[in-house]
């Protein structure tokens, strides 16, 4: 949903759509927010205008992302309160430093920092494990890491378990779309689903023998590299940019992968490769 759409739709309609998105009844939300169902009904139908504190309380109980909380405030006639600070601003110096420490400490294994739209913000030097052989057009900033992963001219031809990994990534994106209602993510989801895949895509992630995670398995020369990944976010964000940042780190899933990557990085351990996303 865009800011313009939020301004055009009454705040009550927006709150109702968020409640329905979260699959909550009016009674359940009213109990969580400690208000009467009658008052909530009046807010949703436009018979009562919520205060700024009420908008924020309902948004909190509905787990509305910070960006969309600002849109709710605008729709109710209030100024947004959550800043969206450019990542390169002095105010976010500590945030940038924290991201770079995580990326650098993860050498010699690949790690990437991305925003909500999956644009690459920064990466460590081992990112070439995933980018080598990709069409240069996919590496022009802003690089979208999901597009790079699943595009037939990107990493996809080298992914051994493409069907499984593709289903995993699309599932993550679909859950993110359900959480945010972001139109840009919806367009990205439709684009990625249209990419070809010659492997079956499981509807449900079921572990195979000995599997504890969905692995990413890629070919690199005559080797097969296997990874598991972890995702790090900031725990107490009050800024939209910070709330939407995440770092995904890929760890070797077996000794062969660890051995293949350990000597591959000859750079200084504190070096990272920055790729800025135009704002």
Phi, psi and omega per residue, in radians:
X1 nan 2.338 -3.127
X2 -1.544 2.869 3.096
X3 -1.071 -0.687 3.132
X4 -1.056 -0.753 3.116
X5 -1.123 -0.660 3.122
X6 -1.116 -0.658 3.131
X7 -1.223 -0.563 -3.087
X8 -1.350 -0.567 -3.122
X9 -1.579 2.399 3.106
X10 -1.071 2.625 -3.095
X11 -1.070 -0.582 3.124
X12 -1.079 -0.729 3.103
X13 -1.129 -0.692 3.128
X14 -1.129 -0.748 3.126
X15 -1.128 -0.694 3.108
X16 -1.113 -0.714 3.135
X17 -1.125 -0.650 3.083
X18 -1.183 -0.681 3.107
X19 -1.092 -0.772 3.135
X20 -1.181 -0.614 3.092
X21 -1.090 -0.609 3.129
X22 -1.500 -0.004 3.100
X23 1.030 0.790 3.105
X24 -1.955 2.494 3.015
X25 -1.413 2.902 3.064
X26 -1.058 -0.672 -3.129
X27 -1.108 -0.772 -3.119
X28 -1.112 -0.753 3.133
X29 -1.205 -0.692 3.139
X30 -1.079 -0.725 3.124
X31 -1.131 -0.770 -3.122
X32 -1.103 -0.667 -3.099
X33 -1.551 -0.064 3.131
X34 1.033 0.824 3.026
X35 -2.294 2.970 3.134
X36 -1.416 2.634 3.071
X37 -1.111 -0.535 3.130
X38 -1.115 -0.788 -3.137
X39 -1.146 -0.727 3.112
X40 -1.076 -0.726 3.108
X41 -1.083 -0.715 3.120
X42 -1.119 -0.679 3.114
X43 -1.126 -0.808 -3.069
X44 -1.173 -0.566 -3.116
X45 -1.586 -0.033 3.110
X46 1.491 0.110 3.133
X47 -1.402 -0.249 3.073
X48 -2.407 2.440 3.110
X49 -1.702 2.113 -3.097
X50 -1.264 2.604 3.024
X51 -1.263 2.939 3.099
X52 -1.061 -0.729 3.140
X53 -1.117 -0.625 3.122
X54 -1.185 -0.719 3.093
X55 -1.020 -0.800 -3.107
X56 -1.189 -0.643 3.134
X57 -1.154 -0.802 3.129
X58 -1.135 -0.713 3.121
X59 -1.075 -0.667 3.124
X60 -1.151 -0.791 -3.131
X61 -1.179 -0.449 3.120
X62 -1.582 0.008 3.135
X63 0.964 0.781 3.121
X64 -1.351 2.285 3.100
X65 -1.016 2.729 -3.057
X66 -1.029 -0.707 -3.132
X67 -1.025 -0.768 -3.115
X68 -1.318 -0.418 3.032
X69 -1.126 -0.683 3.062
X70 -1.062 -0.673 3.140
X71 -1.161 -0.671 3.081
X72 -1.094 -0.739 3.119
X73 -1.083 -0.751 3.107
X74 -1.072 -0.752 -3.122
X75 -1.128 -0.482 3.128
X76 -1.546 -0.029 3.108
X77 1.618 0.260 -3.140
X78 -1.946 2.752 3.110
X79 -1.310 2.528 3.053
X80 -1.077 2.581 -3.124
X81 -2.014 -0.257 -3.108
X82 -1.690 1.999 -3.113
X83 -1.194 2.747 3.028
X84 -2.172 1.428 -2.990
X85 -1.431 2.315 3.067
X86 -0.991 2.446 -3.054
X87 -1.115 -0.470 -3.121
X88 -1.539 0.167 -3.126
X89 -1.404 2.697 3.109
X90 -0.993 -0.539 -3.092
X91 -1.115 -0.440 -3.112
X92 -1.861 0.388 -3.140
X93 -1.011 -0.763 -3.125
X94 -1.164 -0.602 3.111
X95 -1.165 -0.806 3.106
X96 -1.049 -0.740 -3.126
X97 -1.104 -0.709 3.135
X98 -1.118 -0.758 3.119
X99 -1.076 -0.770 -3.109
X100 -1.169 -0.596 3.087
X101 -1.132 -0.737 3.122
X102 -1.096 -0.773 -3.127
X103 -1.130 -0.795 -3.100
X104 -1.167 -0.700 -3.109
X105 -1.165 -0.334 -3.087
X106 -1.497 -0.167 3.051
X107 -0.969 2.466 0.211
X108 -1.706 0.458 -3.137
X109 -1.849 2.653 -3.025
X110 -1.269 2.539 3.066
X111 -2.643 2.528 -3.101
X112 -2.351 2.566 2.994
X113 -1.916 2.295 -3.087
X114 -2.331 2.815 3.054
X115 -1.716 -2.998 -3.057
X116 -1.089 -0.551 -3.121
X117 -1.511 0.123 3.134
X118 1.225 0.430 3.013
X119 -1.393 2.407 3.130
X120 -1.235 2.133 3.101
X121 -1.652 -0.775 -3.122
X122 -2.845 2.755 3.133
X123 -2.627 2.802 3.029
X124 -1.535 3.096 -2.981
X125 -1.148 -0.407 -3.067
X126 -1.372 0.057 3.132
X127 -1.054 -0.355 -3.127
X128 -1.128 -0.280 3.019
X129 -0.993 -0.607 -3.097
X130 -1.698 -0.455 -3.021
X131 -1.639 -0.332 -3.061
X132 -1.102 2.363 -3.131
X133 1.489 -0.091 -3.122
X134 -1.341 2.649 3.054
X135 -1.014 2.218 -3.137
X136 -0.944 -0.490 3.141
X137 -1.098 -0.500 3.129
X138 -1.356 -0.196 -3.096
X139 -1.826 0.111 3.076
X140 -1.388 2.175 -3.140
X141 -1.035 2.515 -0.033
X142 -1.387 2.144 3.139
X143 -1.343 2.222 3.044
X144 -1.681 2.047 -2.988
X145 -1.237 -0.501 3.078
X146 -1.248 -0.716 3.070
X147 -1.084 -0.763 3.118
X148 -1.063 -0.684 -3.084
X149 -1.233 -0.701 -2.963
X150 -1.853 -0.158 -3.141
X151 -1.186 2.441 3.140
X152 -1.103 -0.273 3.056
X153 -1.797 0.163 -3.139
X154 -1.875 -2.287 -3.120
X155 -1.360 -0.415 -2.986
X156 -0.839 -0.789 -3.118
X157 -1.089 -0.345 -3.132
X158 -1.690 -0.083 -3.141
X159 -1.427 2.046 -3.097
X160 -1.151 -0.795 3.141
X161 -1.796 0.968 -3.029
X162 -1.016 -0.782 -3.107
X163 -1.034 -0.777 -3.127
X164 -1.185 -0.800 -3.112
X165 -1.215 -0.656 3.107
X166 -1.096 -0.774 3.122
X167 -1.082 -0.673 3.117
X168 -1.111 -0.846 -3.115
X169 -1.147 -0.733 3.125
X170 -1.142 -0.611 3.083
X171 -1.130 -0.716 3.088
X172 -1.101 -0.761 -3.129
X173 -1.167 -0.678 3.126
X174 -1.118 -0.722 3.113
X175 -1.161 -0.652 3.093
X176 -1.143 -0.687 3.109
X177 -1.121 -0.701 3.104
X178 -1.134 -0.599 -3.126
X179 -1.264 -0.682 -2.984
X180 -1.825 -0.503 -3.031
X181 1.181 0.396 -3.044
X182 -1.284 2.114 -3.121
X183 -1.124 -0.602 3.120
X184 -1.127 -0.691 3.096
X185 -1.194 -0.591 3.097
X186 -1.120 -0.728 3.097
X187 -1.124 -0.725 3.123
X188 -1.111 -0.728 3.131
X189 -1.058 -0.793 3.131
X190 -1.106 -0.692 3.128
X191 -1.105 -0.831 -3.084
X192 -1.158 -0.660 3.133
X193 -1.106 -0.463 -3.110
X194 -1.398 -0.202 3.129
X195 -1.194 2.529 -3.120
X196 -1.242 2.636 3.065
X197 -2.640 2.160 -3.079
X198 -1.695 0.283 3.105
X199 -2.098 2.655 3.072
X200 -1.127 2.504 3.130
X201 -1.957 1.946 -3.105
X202 -1.121 2.372 3.095
X203 -1.296 -0.512 3.117
X204 -2.236 2.357 -3.139
X205 -1.369 1.871 -3.124
X206 -1.983 2.259 -3.088
X207 -1.203 2.430 2.997
X208 -1.491 -3.105 3.140
X209 -0.995 2.120 3.093
X210 1.364 0.010 -3.102
X211 -1.522 2.368 3.069
X212 -2.075 -0.232 3.079
X213 -2.480 2.887 2.973
X214 -1.370 2.012 -3.092
X215 -1.479 2.715 2.898
X216 -1.806 2.030 -3.126
X217 -2.026 2.136 -3.122
X218 -2.247 2.727 3.027
X219 -1.629 2.391 3.024
X220 -2.428 1.779 -3.009
X221 1.134 -2.228 3.130
X222 -1.694 0.231 -3.133
X223 -1.858 2.696 2.964
X224 -1.977 2.101 3.140
X225 -1.819 2.351 -3.123
X226 -2.120 2.322 -3.079
X227 -2.279 2.654 2.806
X228 -2.034 2.808 -3.068
X229 -2.317 2.670 3.008
X230 -2.184 2.691 -3.117
X231 -2.149 2.259 -3.138
X232 -2.010 2.306 3.036
X233 -2.241 2.912 3.084
X234 -1.396 2.308 -2.966
X235 -1.351 -0.476 -3.048
X236 -2.335 0.981 -3.062
X237 -1.296 2.481 3.010
X238 -2.160 0.178 3.133
X239 -2.200 2.403 -3.082
X240 -1.036 -0.784 -3.127
X241 -1.035 -0.789 -3.127
X242 -1.170 -0.722 -3.133
X243 -1.080 -0.516 -3.042
X244 -1.674 0.038 3.108
X245 -1.498 2.467 3.001
X246 -2.582 2.656 3.098
X247 -2.092 2.148 3.076
X248 -1.874 2.162 -3.100
X249 -1.988 2.333 -3.106
X250 -1.845 2.200 -3.116
X251 -1.924 2.568 3.083
X252 -1.137 2.382 -3.122
X253 -1.630 -0.182 3.110
X254 -2.610 2.942 -3.085
X255 -1.142 -0.588 -3.120
X256 -1.126 -0.722 3.118
X257 -1.148 -0.742 3.111
X258 -1.061 -0.763 -3.122
X259 -1.171 -0.624 -3.115
X260 -1.187 -0.538 -3.058
X261 -1.696 -0.443 -3.064
X262 -0.984 -0.797 3.141
X263 -1.502 -0.020 -3.004
X264 -1.328 -0.335 -3.071
X265 -1.826 1.931 -3.141
X266 -1.829 0.077 -3.108
X267 -1.406 2.895 3.054
X268 -1.045 2.404 -3.048
X269 -1.089 -0.310 3.124
X270 -1.641 0.055 -3.085
X271 -1.448 2.424 3.003
X272 -2.334 2.716 3.133
X273 -1.780 2.028 -3.091
X274 -1.592 2.400 3.031
X275 -2.305 1.860 -3.050
X276 -1.411 2.540 3.046
X277 -1.815 2.086 3.125
X278 -0.989 2.418 -3.135
X279 -1.887 nan nan
